[in-house]
Amino acid sequence: MKHTINLLVENNVGSLLRIAGMFSGRGFNIDSISVGSSEEEGLSRMTIVTHGDDEIIEQINKQLNKCINVVKVFDLTGEAFVHRELALIKVQATPTERSEIMQIAEVFRAKIIDLSPTALTVEATGTEDKINAIISMLQPFGLKEVSRTGRIALKREFQGVTV
């Protein structure tokens, strides 16, 4: 089962290396990792997607809490949370194929962000499934390049029921 772990870490040289080293040193795998500035100056927010049974995930959480630069560890897996990925997808596009590619982008609420005589670059955001789906829809045209961020996530604040 995939687990999403959100960390607040000190924004110091070597923080990412220490955390990645903890995973590799203990034989744990990282499916994706995303890091960026947080709401607090001097801290970064890191989202790690990993997998394993309950025992492995418990060990990962304990080890992360012991890391020097880690301020807080949030295992979002059992919580309600929102998550997104970003993908930039460069697709081969002849003039006759452009409108079809643009229609596919529109269905997925993606944007065309670059255009050349032979290619289009599409920006898509959404869940991992949505990103996989748009990539598979664009694949028949010829993918030139694909770059993905991996998952970013935050705990959902609203816990009630909407009408």
N, C-alpha and C positions, 0 to 999 in steps of 0.2 A: 504494500500500500504506500502511496506517495504521502509524504508529510511536508507541510510548509512551516518553516521556522523563521520567525522575524526577530532580528537582533538590533539593539542599539549598541553601537561600539564607539570607542574613542577614535577620533579621526587622526590617528598617528601613523607615521611610516611603519609598515610591517604588520598592521592589524589584520589585513586581509590574508597576508602570508601565514600568520600564526594560526588563524582559523582554518584555512585550507590545509595547512600542515597537520593540524589536529585530526582532520578527517582522514587524510592519507596515511598518517602514522598509525592509525588504529584500524585501517582497512575499511573505512566507511566511504560510500560513494556520494558525490554531489551530482544531482541531476541538472540543476541550474543554480546560479548564484548571481544576484544583482545587488549593487551597492551604489548609494548616492547620499547626498546631503540630507540631513533630517531637519526637523523643526527647531532643534536646539543647536546653537553654535558650538562647534567643536565635536559634535557627534554625527555619526553616519548611521543610516538605516540599511541593514543588510537583510535580504530575503534569500533563504536557502531552501531549495526543494531537494529532498532526499527520500530514500525508501528503506524499509526494513520492518521487522516485526516489533512488537511493543517493547521487548527487552533491548533491542538495538537502539530504538528511538530514545528510550529512557537514558541509556548510556550516553548517547550524543548530547542530550540536553544537560546531563550532569557535567560532561566534559566542557561544553560551551560555557556553562556557568563558572567554571574554574579558570577560563582563559583571562589573562591579565587585562586586555583592552575591552572586554565585554561588560557593558553596564547592565543590560537587561536581556533576558531571553523570553520570547513568547512563542510557544508551540501553538500555532493557529489551527492545527488539524481538527481538533474536536470542537472548535469554535465556529461561529458564523463569521465569515470574512469575505472581503471583496478582493479580486485579483485580476490582473491583466498582464498581457505580453504585448510587445511591440515588434513588428517585423517590417523590414524593408525588403521588397521583392523586385528584382530587376528582371523583366520579361522581354524576350525577343518579340518584336511587333512590326509586322509589315503594315503598310498603310491600310490594307483591307482588313486586317485583324484588330486594329486599334479600337474600333467601336465595340467589338465583342469583349475585349479585355476591359474596356471602360464600363461596360454593363455589369460584368462580373464584380468589378471593384465597387460599383454602386450598390449591388445586392448585399455585399458584405460591409457596407458603410465605410469603405476604404477610400483613400485619396490618391490621385495621381500627383506625384510630387516632382517628377522629372520626365522629360520627353526628349527623345533624339530621333533621327531618321530611322533607326533600327531597333529602338527599345523604349519601354515605358518603365518607370519605377513607381511601385505602389507602396503606400504606407498603410498598414493594417494594425488595429489594436483590438484586443479581446482576449477571450480565454484561449487556452492551449488548443482546444478542439476547433475553435473558429479559425485560428491561425493555420492549423493543419489543413482545414477544409479549403481555405482560399489558396493555399499553396498547391494543393492537389488539383484544384480547378484551373490554375494557371499553368501547371506543369506541361500540358499538351502543346502550349505555345513555345515552350523552350525557356527554362529558367537559366538566366545568365549568372545571377548571384542572389543569395538569400542571407540576410543578417537578422538574428533574433535576439531580444534582450533576455529571455528567460522570465520567469514569473516575478512580479512585484505584488505585494499584498499588505493589507491592513485589516485589523479586526473591525467587523461591522459593529457600529454603535447601537443602532436601533434593533431591539430584540423582540419587539411586539409584533402583532398581526395587523396588517393593513386591510381596509375594506375597499 
